[in-house]
Amino acid sequence: MLKKTLIVLTELFAPVKNAQITLIVILFLIILLFNFTLKLINLVNFGMKLKVALI
């Protein structure tokens, strides 16, 4: 999934002469994805704790 997204992004930004912009955009997206994953993990952990507390 991530590889596909990166390939599509590199193809989209291929015409752009400035490779630095592409790098920054890709890094930004990776950071966003990482943050989202962390939030999701925290949410799951919170859910588990809640379940334990309820039982």
Rosetta blueprint (number, residue, H / E / L):
1 M L
2 L H
3 K H
4 K H
5 T H
6 L H
7 I H
8 V H
9 L H
10 T H
11 E H
12 L H
13 F H
14 A L
15 P L
16 V L
17 K L
18 N L
19 A H
20 Q H
21 I H
22 T H
23 L H
24 I H
25 V H
26 I H
27 L H
28 F H
29 L H
30 I H
31 I H
32 L H
33 L H
34 F H
35 N H
36 F H
37 T H
38 L H
39 K H
40 L H
41 I H
42 N H
43 L H
44 V H
45 N H
46 F H
47 G H
48 M H
49 K H
50 L H
51 K H
52 V H
53 A H
54 L H
55 I L
